[in-house]
Each structure stands twice: as structure tokens, then as C-alpha cells.
Amino acid sequence: MKILYGVQGTGNGHIARARAMAAALKRQPNVSVDFVFSGRDKDKYFSMEGFGDYQTRRGLTFCSEKGKVSHLKTAINTSPSQIWKEVSEMDLSGYDLVLNDFEPITAWAAKKQNIPTIGISHQNAFRYSVPKKGATWIDHALIQHFAPTQHRLGLHWYHFQQPILPPIVHTSQSHHSSQKDFILVYLPFEDCQEILSLLMRFSQYQFVCYHPEIEQPIQQEHITLRPLSYDQFQADLHACHGVIANGGFELPSEALTLGKKLLLKPLNGQFEQMSNVATLESLGLAHSMLWLDPSAIRCWLEEQAAEPVIYPDVAECISQWVVQGDWHHISPLWTQLWEQVDFPHYALINE
């Protein structure tokens, strides 16, 4: 089986999920996988060794400014003719299957060339009756049509009695999970100086902050600023006491499995992040703040440590299911995976 795997490159969460799937698919006999990433400049990708000779496309990038989605910047930077050109020029004749994580170029090329497709993404979960907050008709249209696929696997922290699967969690196995006395901060959509000013208020705590604007490690009193780095970030994620982050899907999933307490600030105007934060808060698995709120941080810092959520190896099970070829039936996969999930005693779960 020869597979093309299209990955949305605008967020590191999609890439982290693809890392787990890449490793799982490599363990399947007689399977070869090529990767295509879109939505980010080629020189902005990092730690991509696990994807071999991957390709990139321009695709579509959602732009943000000061913690909020900028529809104007997104429109200015979007070229429909370029997107259609990339779709038309992609030759899929040598592939048996396209796997897709909310990536539009490979999805539309496969639809145009009648190649079987399976969508594996958190976005697919929003096709079902799961908690949603702030969704507009545009958001619903994007979920339905942005990256169309024939078969769909949605991923979420809880099933909500819907045919969706647990998260694909990729955390480095080379790091030992511990509880050291520092907080990991990753708020890439916020202004770096605003983050720094906020954290300066809490001099009795140690913070390690990653941000795209940082090019070299910097120590400013009780705050360590670091450039983006997969290996170093994984080491700090395993070692930290808690995580302050935006409302994406993959990083909170990793933090939950490692038993790290969470404080999340959604990207304003992005319904997926707003829904994610509201969902985790309703499940009792995270705290939230709607802005860079010092009082929310102060209260959260005094909270007790979290307990891990036990999720199975979803990537391994999905890769086996893909190779078996019975893509119309996910009920056995659904049952197999959710039976292995174990939530902390304080989680607000209605089984």
C-alpha cells in the first residue's frame, strides 16, 4: 500500500499528530508513506526528520494578530488561484490512499482524481454533536468543505456518545515524566512582550516560555525564554509542574496524559479553540482565561497537581485499521479504544 499523507502545517499540533502516525505506519508491513505539508513557509518547519523527503505547498494559512484571528490578514494572504493551481498540479496516480489531517491541497486533489481518502483530525469531531462555542456558519462550512474526505475519523478528549476516537498523543519516549518546580508557557499567538510583562508579576515562580519570536535562549530573572525546538520542548513538557497554553488540541492532549495541570487561553475568534477550552473546563480537566489575566493565573498557580488521563496508543490502532481496509466500519475501533481510556477521579464524566 502506497499512501500520501497531507498535513495542515499552520499549527504544530497537526505535525505532532502526524509524527505519531508516521511512526505507527512505519511498523506496518508493505506500507510506504509520503508526506505533504501546507500552510507554512518551507523554512519555518523544524524537527521534521521523521517525515523523510517530505513536500510542502503554500495552501491556506489562517493569520492571527495579538491573540485573535485576523480575517483581513487571512483574506489578503489567500490566493484562490494559487491553491487551485497546487491542487491541479498534484499527481496522485501512484497512490492507493490519501490520509489527511485537515490539509486542503491533497484532499481536493484526491477528490478530483477519485483517490480514496481518510480524514484523521480533531476538526472532524466537530461534524458530530460535541460541545461547540462561538461557531458561525463560516466555521461550519470550513469544517465541511475545507478538506473533504470520503471517510472521517474525528478525535476528541471524550466521545460524547458519538462515533469519534480518543486523541492521537505523541510524546517523546526518551524523556522521563517528572514534576519539577516550573511552569511551561506556550502562547504563540500572543504578543511576546505582553506575556513577559504578565509573568514578571509572579517572581516567586519559575517559568519556561517558548515563543516563535525568540531566536536564542534568554534568561530574564525567573523567566527562561526559548526558541521553538521539538526535543527541548518535549523535555520541558515532561519535567514541568503545569502548562499555560492556547486552546489547541494536541498540546493539551499531551499534557493530560503526562498529568500536568492546564491553564488555557483560547485564540479569540477561533471557534475550535474556544470550544476546546470550554470542553476541557466542563470535563474538569483544565482551567481557562479569556485574556492574559493575572488573577486567573494567580488562582491557577495555587491549584493542586493534576492526575494523568490514560489514553491508549490510538495511532497504532488506526494504522492497523487503515491497512485492514474495512474503512466503512469504525465501531470495533471505537469500542476497542474507549474501553482503554481512564480518567482521573475528579473528571466530570457521564458514562
Secondary structure, DSSP 8 states (H G I E B T S, - for coil): -EEEEEEE-SSHHHHHHHHHHHHHHHTSTT-EEEEEEESS-GGG--S-GGG-S-EEE------EETTEE-HHHHHHT--HHHHHHHHHH---TT-SEEEEES-HHHHHHHHHHT--EEEEESGGGGGSS----S--HHHHHHHHHSS--SEEEEB-SS-TTSS-B-------TTS-----S-EEEE-TTS-HHHHHHHHTT-TTS-EEEE-TT--S-EEETTEEEE---HHHHHHHHHH-SEEEEES-SHHHHHHHHTT-EEEEE--BT-HHHHHHHHHHHHTTS-EE-SS--HHHHHHHHTS------B---HHHHHHHHHHH--TT--HHHHHHHHTT-B--TT-----
